[in-house]
Amino acid sequence: MTRRIGILVGTALLAVATACADPQPAPEQAPVPPAQSAPDPANQPGRIPPAGSDPVPAAQIEAGALPEGYPVEAWTADGGTTLGLGAQEGGCGKASAEVTSQTAEKVVITLVETTPEKAEVCTMDIRFVKVTAELAEPLGDREVVLKSEQRKS
């Protein structure tokens, strides 16, 4: 009799365990994407100088005041009076270039990222874009000094 009770209890436990089991297989978990790093500025299409422009040699550009990783690239167009530059913006920010000063020896350009004064929802991306500044005279052999600044609009 004891053996019969043991078999009945075992069978009942097996039936309960089977009834409680989920007949559906567990859904597959979506793979977690790897953490994304900032895009490589060299691979950003916004940094490719336009056709017909002339690259400014790296030796002619002083970019020591720019943050680490900031794109450093310049070119001229329109006979040297338009200076094109690679700039960085992100989220709600918009990049622009301002001629801070011009002398016979150098041109100082401030690359400005302007963000809205009022907080709003913005993405956390970084974009590399082309900006231009108009010079009073063709750039020629003058040094290009690049600085950056953050502003609120």
Rosetta blueprint (number, residue, H / E / L):
1 M L
2 T H
3 R H
4 R H
5 I H
6 G H
7 I H
8 L H
9 V H
10 G H
11 T H
12 A H
13 L H
14 L H
15 A H
16 V H
17 A H
18 T H
19 A H
20 C H
21 A L
22 D L
23 P L
24 Q L
25 P L
26 A L
27 P L
28 E L
29 Q L
30 A L
31 P L
32 V L
33 P L
34 P L
35 A L
36 Q L
37 S L
38 A L
39 P L
40 D L
41 P H
42 A H
43 N H
44 Q L
45 P H
46 G H
47 R H
48 I L
49 P L
50 P L
51 A L
52 G L
53 S L
54 D E
55 P E
56 V L
57 P L
58 A H
59 A H
60 Q H
61 I E
62 E E
63 A L
64 G L
65 A L
66 L L
67 P L
68 E L
69 G L
70 Y L
71 P L
72 V L
73 E L
74 A E
75 W E
76 T E
77 A E
78 D H
79 G H
80 G H
81 T L
82 T E
83 L E
84 G E
85 L E
86 G E
87 A E
88 Q E
89 E E
90 G E
91 G L
92 C L
93 G L
94 K E
95 A E
96 S E
97 A E
98 E E
99 V E
100 T E
101 S E
102 Q E
103 T L
104 A L
105 E L
106 K E
107 V E
108 V E
109 I E
110 T E
111 L E
112 V E
113 E E
114 T E
115 T E
116 P L
117 E L
118 K L
119 A L
120 E L
121 V L
122 C L
123 T L
124 M L
125 D L
126 I E
127 R E
128 F E
129 V E
130 K E
131 V E
132 T E
133 A E
134 E E
135 L L
136 A L
137 E L
138 P L
139 L L
140 G L
141 D L
142 R L
143 E E
144 V E
145 V E
146 L E
147 K E
148 S E
149 E E
150 Q E
151 R E
152 K E
153 S L
